[in-house]
């Protein structure tokens, strides 16, 4: 009998039967919350126990009129993450990655190939250690000191994930070796060095559509001391 068949007859995967990652008690998340006196958690159901967890929570919410109403919300829990903008002020360039993203492809993007800042899940590491790991895995850059920018909830209506945003200097004159992502995870990431002004133009034109990347590019425009643009500045280049 498979573990799935066992769960169907003897329990629920991720609840009272270990799922593929050995987890149980996934239905307990949120039940202990008391920080908001206008919210009372009544029940938590695990509706999908894949690599990440989808839950349906029933709770009572007290509105401004003082009346209590029962509501339900589905939350997608994939852990928290981090992202980083690598920049070279002297050459006025930023380093991004280009990769295929099926969710945007199925939702109308022409080819699913997005230009993005390096990013990934924390996977138990500190945000700083996690983003150094991701920058090296994805873009082939060893990052030293990083600057915390902000921590944001990117899709608070349904996704629990909080993302830690960072920025760090990078030398455009140093050849990029390695990178490309983790092959075992199906990643195939191309490093792309872009003139900063070209990157901002691509945001305005819709060629860069990744939210975390747009946020960091605009942060960089407002907060970094970019030198005057060179009239001979080049556009995107593969590195």
C-alpha positions, 0 to 999 in steps of 0.5 A: 500500500502506498503512503497516499493510499495509507493516508486515505484510509488511516489519516491525512498526509501532513496532518497526522501522517507524515507527508513526502517531507516528513511533516505532520501538524500542518493543520496547526498553523495559525490556531494559536494566533491571538494578537488581533482581538478582532480575529478568532481562528475556528478551524484550519484545513490542509487542502494541498500538501505538496512541496508547499502548503495550501490551507483553508482557514475559517475564522470569525472577524469583528468589524467596525460595527462590533458584529462578528462574521465568519469568513474563510481564506485560503493561504499558500505557504511556501516559506519566506524569501530574499532577493538582491539587486547587484549594481556597478555604479562606475559602469552604470550597470545592474546584473539580472537573470533571465529564466522561464517562469511557467506561471506567467507564461500560462497567464498571458506573458508572450514567452514566459522569459522574465528578467529578474533580480536573483532570489530564492527561499530562505530554506532555514538560512538567515536572509543575508546568507540565503541571498548570498547563496542565491546570487552565487547559484543563479548569477555566479557572483560571490557577494560580500556585504549586503544592504538591507532595503526593505521587507515586503509581503508581495501578495498578501491576499493569498500568499504568506511569503515575506521577501527580504530585499537587498542591494550590493555592489558588483563589478561589471569588469569581473567575468561571471563564472558559474551561476545558471541556477540549480540544475536538479531543480530545473533552473536554467538562468542566464546572467544579463548585465544591463545599463541602468537607464536601459533597465528603467526604460524596460520597466516603463515599456513592460519588458521587465515585469517582475515586481521585486525587480521593478521595486529594486530598480526604482529604489536604486534610482532614488537612493544610489549615487549614479554618475552621469550617464555616458552617451555611449552607454550600451544596452543589455549584454550577456555575461 
